[in-house]
Amino acid sequence: MSLATSVNIGKKPDPVTLSDLAVTKVAELLADESANEALALRVAVKAGGCSGFSYDMFFDSEVADDDVVREFGAVKVIVDKESAEMLSGSSLDYEDGLNGAGFHITNPNASRTCGCGSSFS
């Protein structure tokens, strides 16, 4: 898995990096979604899930002053301050195979993950 190079906007550390495949897929989805407004991928951590926390990803046009913003080619990624701490050093990849397609986050800060891979503690 190769990771796309980010462009740091601000001085905060990268909370999450995107693989080349993830950048390509997110760019495709953004092109389909955003006709009239500039959207970015927001990656967040929220309370819940069978292991305590779960990942949330959605397109967003709002950026708060304390959000961490990174650009991977044509894709802008936004992470809120609290989530950035829990995601620090994580990577987002996309797989498209016979066993199913989808995004997957690898988080070195997770001490435990559930079987489905969508929640952690």
Backbone hydrogen bonds, N-H to C=O, Kabsch-Sander energy under -0.5 kcal/mol:
donor,donor_aa,acceptor,acceptor_aa,energy
4,A,18,L,-3.2
7,V,71,E,-2.1
8,N,6,S,-0.6
9,I,69,V,-1.1
10,G,8,N,-0.6
17,T,90,S,-2.1
19,S,92,L,-2.6
20,D,2,S,-1.9
23,V,19,S,-2.4
24,T,20,D,-2.2
25,K,21,L,-2.4
26,V,22,A,-2.8
27,A,23,V,-2.5
28,E,24,T,-2.0
29,L,25,K,-2.5
30,L,26,V,-2.9
31,A,27,A,-2.1
32,D,28,E,-1.8
33,E,29,L,-1.8
34,S,30,L,-3.0
35,A,33,E,-1.1
39,L,37,E,-0.6
40,A,60,D,-2.4
41,L,76,K,-2.6
42,R,40,A,-0.6
42,R,58,F,-3.5
43,V,41,L,-0.5
43,V,78,I,-2.3
44,A,56,D,-3.0
46,K,54,S,-2.7
48,G,52,G,-2.4
52,G,49,G,-1.0
53,F,120,F,-2.0
54,S,46,K,-2.8
55,Y,118,S,-1.5
56,D,44,A,-2.6
58,F,42,R,-1.9
60,D,40,A,-2.6
67,D,64,A,-1.4
68,V,79,V,-3.4
69,V,9,I,-0.6
69,V,67,D,-0.5
70,R,77,V,-2.5
71,E,7,V,-1.3
72,F,75,V,-3.4
73,G,5,T,-0.5
73,G,71,E,-0.5
75,V,72,F,-2.0
76,K,74,A,-0.5
77,V,70,R,-3.5
78,I,41,L,-2.9
79,V,68,V,-2.3
84,A,80,D,-2.6
85,E,81,K,-1.3
86,M,82,E,-1.2
87,L,83,S,-1.9
88,S,84,A,-1.1
89,G,14,D,-1.2
90,S,15,P,-1.6
90,S,87,L,-2.7
91,S,106,T,-2.0
92,L,17,T,-3.1
93,D,104,H,-2.6
95,E,102,G,-2.6
97,G,100,G,-0.9
100,G,97,G,-1.5
102,G,95,E,-2.4
104,H,93,D,-2.6
106,T,91,S,-2.7
107,N,105,I,-0.6
110,A,107,N,-1.4
114,C,119,S,-1.9
117,G,114,C,-0.8
120,F,53,F,-2.3
121,S,112,R,-2.2
